[in-house]
Amino acid sequence: MNSVFTAEKDILGMREAGRLASEVLDHVAPHVKAGITTGELDRICHEYMRDVQKTIPAPLNYQPPGYPPFPASICTSVNDVICHGIPGDKILKSGDVVNLDITVITPDGYYGDTSRMFMVGDVSVMAKRLTQITFECMWLGIAQVKPGATLGDIGHVIQTHAEKAGYSIVREYCGHGIGKVFHQDPQILHYGKPGTGEKLEVGMTFTIEPMINAGRREIRTMPDQWTVKTKDRSLSAQWEHTLLVTPTGVEVLTWSEGSNPPPDCVKNLSFRPASINT
């Protein structure tokens, strides 16, 4: 079942969920520096969600069929980890790049899902470029979102931009519908052909979250059954926003005061309602 909302209370609920998820990243951002462990970042986020926001961390004990329960409140994916990195004793060092993936559940049951890349200390030119191209990929995908556009339109523009830069698209994981369920249809592939796939309709809510590898696209899953790494040990990057299809285009729901501004390649995109302060 797709996530399609038409009632104003549901739109407001999703806006709140998206903002709160993004505000967790705002809160933890100053702590992402050399010397801290990924487990400590998880603790900081968990306490902020629980004690300040009164939200529930959706990943904690999340257990899809065939998986063990996820043992933490956020995902911390460092360097060659593509996604679902489990926080723990790993100490961040200068030169690392890390993706922090946050999903909150509001008291009213709405989910907000977002992630950002963080650079720790003195990061290589290669890591900076991969991170920037991946950021542009996400936003170019967002810019395709409007009623009547297709899922293939989103995937095509992301794939084209990444591959033009010499990078590869992870195929095994994709964006997803979200609402009062964590993961549901539609699946938002980050590759494809324009004009193909399901058409977007007003009220749909879903994520765009491209995972881009500096090397080949193949993956390997660690024995913990969650952590996914690049098979060739190359760097990987990811950004994510939760979106709403509006009558005139797109609204970025996971937006907050600390959100990274869109890149120049989509500088004219309107993605926030005029009635909401940006």
DRENVEXMI-996872 format. One record per residue (C-alpha): residue number from 1; residue in three letters; x, y, z. Coordinates in steps of 0.1 Angstrom, whole numbers, plus 5000, padded with zeros to 4 digits. Example, Ala and Ser with C-alpha at 12.3 -4.5 7.8 and 13.67 -1.06 7.14 Angstrom:
   resi   resn     xx     yy     zz
      1    ALA   5123   4955   5078
      2    SER   5137   4989   5071
//
This chain:
   resi   resn     xx     yy     zz
      1    MET   5000   5000   5000
      2    ASN   5013   5035   4991
      3    SER   5015   5063   5016
      4    VAL   4991   5089   5003
      5    PHE   4977   5116   5026
      6    THR   4949   5140   5018
      7    ALA   4937   5151   5052
      8    GLU   4953   5183   5066
      9    LYS   4959   5167   5100
     10    ASP   4980   5140   5083
     11    ILE   5000   5166   5064
     12    LEU   5007   5185   5096
     13    GLY   5016   5152   5113
     14    MET   5041   5144   5087
     15    ARG   5056   5179   5088
     16    GLU   5061   5176   5125
     17    ALA   5077   5142   5122
     18    GLY   5100   5154   5094
     19    ARG   5111   5185   5113
     20    LEU   5117   5166   5145
     21    ALA   5139   5140   5127
     22    SER   5159   5168   5112
     23    GLU   5163   5186   5145
     24    VAL   5179   5154   5160
     25    LEU   5207   5159   5133
     26    ASP   5209   5196   5142
     27    HIS   5214   5186   5179
     28    VAL   5240   5160   5173
     29    ALA   5260   5179   5147
     30    PRO   5284   5197   5170
     31    HIS   5294   5164   5186
     32    VAL   5305   5148   5153
     33    LYS   5342   5152   5156
     34    ALA   5374   5133   5161
     35    GLY   5376   5113   5193
     36    ILE   5339   5105   5199
     37    THR   5326   5070   5195
     38    THR   5296   5062   5173
     39    GLY   5280   5047   5204
     40    GLU   5282   5081   5221
     41    LEU   5265   5097   5191
     42    ASP   5238   5072   5194
     43    ARG   5233   5080   5231
     44    ILE   5232   5117   5224
     45    CYS   5205   5112   5198
     46    HIS   5185   5087   5218
     47    GLU   5183   5110   5249
     48    TYR   5173   5140   5228
     49    MET   5145   5120   5212
     50    ARG   5133   5104   5244
     51    ASP   5137   5133   5269
     52    VAL   5133   5165   5248
     53    GLN   5112   5156   5218
     54    LYS   5092   5128   5234
     55    THR   5096   5108   5202
     56    ILE   5105   5072   5197
     57    PRO   5136   5062   5178
     58    ALA   5122   5039   5150
     59    PRO   5153   5018   5144
     60    LEU   5156   5006   5180
     61    ASN   5146   4969   5180
     62    TYR   5133   4972   5145
     63    GLN   5131   4937   5131
     64    PRO   5121   4930   5095
     65    PRO   5116   4893   5086
     66    GLY   5149   4875   5086
     67    TYR   5168   4901   5105
     68    PRO   5178   4903   5142
     69    PRO   5165   4933   5161
     70    PHE   5185   4965   5153
     71    PRO   5203   4972   5186
     72    ALA   5205   5010   5184
     73    SER   5185   5042   5180
     74    ILE   5204   5056   5149
     75    CYS   5225   5042   5121
     76    THR   5261   5054   5119
     77    SER   5278   5045   5086
     78    VAL   5315   5054   5084
     79    ASN   5337   5055   5053
     80    ASP   5331   5022   5034
     81    VAL   5299   5014   5052
     82    ILE   5270   5020   5028
     83    CYS   5241   5019   5053
     84    HIS   5228   5004   5086
     85    GLY   5261   5008   5105
     86    ILE   5255   4998   5141
     87    PRO   5268   5024   5167
     88    GLY   5294   5011   5191
     89    ASP   5330   5015   5202
     90    LYS   5343   5028   5169
     91    ILE   5361   5061   5175
     92    LEU   5358   5087   5147
     93    LYS   5392   5101   5135
     94    SER   5402   5130   5113
     95    GLY   5395   5121   5077
     96    ASP   5364   5100   5083
     97    VAL   5331   5107   5066
     98    VAL   5300   5094   5084
     99    ASN   5264   5092   5076
    100    LEU   5239   5096   5105
    101    ASP   5205   5082   5097
    102    ILE   5176   5093   5119
    103    THR   5140   5081   5120
    104    VAL   5116   5093   5147
    105    ILE   5080   5083   5155
    106    THR   5059   5111   5169
    107    PRO   5034   5106   5197
    108    ASP   5007   5106   5170
    109    GLY   5024   5078   5151
    110    TYR   5039   5096   5122
    111    TYR   5074   5087   5109
    112    GLY   5101   5112   5098
    113    ASP   5132   5098   5081
    114    THR   5164   5117   5071
    115    SER   5202   5114   5070
    116    ARG   5232   5136   5065
    117    MET   5268   5132   5058
    118    PHE   5294   5146   5082
    119    MET   5331   5152   5076
    120    VAL   5355   5147   5105
    121    GLY   5385   5170   5106
    122    ASP   5407   5171   5075
    123    VAL   5389   5151   5049
    124    SER   5404   5141   5015
    125    VAL   5394   5159   4983
    126    MET   5380   5125   4970
    127    ALA   5357   5122   5001
    128    LYS   5345   5158   4998
    129    ARG   5337   5153   4961
    130    LEU   5318   5120   4967
    131    THR   5298   5136   4994
    132    GLN   5289   5167   4973
    133    ILE   5280   5147   4942
    134    THR   5257   5124   4964
    135    PHE   5241   5155   4979
    136    GLU   5235   5169   4944
    137    CYS   5221   5135   4933
    138    MET   5195   5136   4961
    139    TRP   5184   5172   4952
    140    LEU   5182   5165   4915
    141    GLY   5159   5136   4924
    142    ILE   5138   5159   4946
    143    ALA   5135   5184   4918
    144    GLN   5118   5157   4897
    145    VAL   5090   5153   4922
    146    LYS   5056   5166   4911
    147    PRO   5022   5152   4902
    148    GLY   5023   5131   4870
    149    ALA   5061   5125   4871
    150    THR   5073   5089   4873
    151    LEU   5096   5070   4896
    152    GLY   5118   5064   4866
    153    ASP   5123   5102   4862
    154    ILE   5137   5103   4898
    155    GLY   5160   5073   4893
    156    HIS   5173   5084   4859
    157    VAL   5185   5119   4870
    158    ILE   5202   5104   4900
    159    GLN   5219   5077   4881
    160    THR   5230   5100   4853
    161    HIS   5246   5125   4876
    162    ALA   5264   5099   4897
    163    GLU   5277   5079   4867
    164    LYS   5288   5111   4849
    165    ALA   5311   5118   4879
    166    GLY   5325   5082   4877
    167    TYR   5306   5068   4907
    168    SER   5282   5039   4910
    169    ILE   5247   5035   4924
    170    VAL   5239   5009   4951
    171    ARG   5210   4988   4937
    172    GLU   5200   4967   4967
    173    TYR   5187   4995   4988
    174    CYS   5164   5024   4978
    175    GLY   5140   5050   4990
    176    HIS   5105   5041   5003
    177    GLY   5071   5052   5011
    178    ILE   5066   5064   5047
    179    GLY   5038   5077   5068
    180    LYS   5023   5058   5097
    181    VAL   5045   5029   5086
    182    PHE   5083   5029   5085
    183    HIS   5087   5013   5051
    184    GLN   5060   5008   5025
    185    ASP   5054   5013   4988
    186    PRO   5064   5029   4965
    187    GLN   5101   5018   4963
    188    ILE   5121   5047   4951
    189    LEU   5150   5033   4930
    190    HIS   5180   5056   4924
    191    TYR   5184   5044   4889
    192    GLY   5160   5039   4860
    193    LYS   5146   5053   4827
    194    PRO   5125   5085   4824
    195    GLY   5088   5081   4819
    196    THR   5087   5046   4834
    197    GLY   5073   5032   4866
    198    GLU   5045   5045   4889
    199    LYS   5032   5080   4885
    200    LEU   5034   5103   4914
    201    GLU   5002   5117   4929
    202    VAL   4993   5145   4953
    203    GLY   4996   5134   4989
    204    MET   5023   5107   4984
    205    THR   5050   5107   5011
    206    PHE   5083   5089   5005
    207    THR   5121   5092   5009
    208    ILE   5148   5098   4984
    209    GLU   5181   5085   4998
    210    PRO   5207   5077   4971
    211    MET   5237   5056   4982
    212    ILE   5266   5063   4960
    213    ASN   5300   5044   4959
    214    ALA   5333   5059   4948
    215    GLY   5342   5025   4934
    216    ARG   5320   4996   4922
    217    ARG   5284   4991   4932
    218    GLU   5287   4956   4947
    219    ILE   5280   4952   4984
    220    ARG   5289   4929   5013
    221    THR   5269   4923   5044
    222    MET   5287   4919   5077
    223    PRO   5281   4890   5101
    224    ASP   5258   4912   5123
    225    GLN   5234   4910   5094
    226    TRP   5228   4947   5094
    227    THR   5260   4966   5084
    228    VAL   5264   4968   5047
    229    LYS   5298   4978   5032
    230    THR   5312   4983   4997
    231    LYS   5327   4951   4984
    232    ASP   5358   4968   4971
    233    ARG   5362   4988   5003
    234    SER   5357   5021   4984
    235    LEU   5341   5051   5001
    236    SER   5303   5054   5001
    237    ALA   5280   5084   5008
    238    GLN   5243   5089   5013
    239    TRP   5218   5118   5020
    240    GLU   5181   5114   5027
    241    HIS   5150   5136   5029
    242    THR   5113   5127   5034
    243    LEU   5091   5144   5008
    244    LEU   5055   5152   5001
    245    VAL   5040   5155   4966
    246    THR   5021   5187   4965
    247    PRO   4997   5201   4938
    248    THR   5025   5223   4925
    249    GLY   5055   5201   4930
    250    VAL   5073   5189   4961
    251    GLU   5077   5198   4998
    252    VAL   5108   5187   5018
    253    LEU   5093   5175   5051
    254    THR   5126   5168   5069
    255    TRP   5136   5204   5070
    256    SER   5149   5224   5100
    257    GLU   5170   5253   5109
    258    GLY   5203   5234   5106
    259    SER   5194   5217   5073
    260    ASN   5221   5219   5045
    261    PRO   5209   5244   5019
    262    PRO   5202   5230   4984
    263    PRO   5231   5229   4959
    264    ASP   5234   5254   4930
    265    CYS   5221   5227   4905
    266    VAL   5186   5232   4920
    267    LYS   5189   5268   4932
    268    ASN   5155   5278   4918
    269    LEU   5135   5249   4932
    270    SER   5106   5258   4954
    271    PHE   5104   5231   4981
    272    ARG   5089   5248   5012
    273    PRO   5054   5262   5015
    274    ALA   5053   5300   5017
    275    SER   5034   5298   5050
    276    ILE   5062   5280   5067
    277    ASN   5093   5298   5078
    278    THR   5125   5283   5063
//
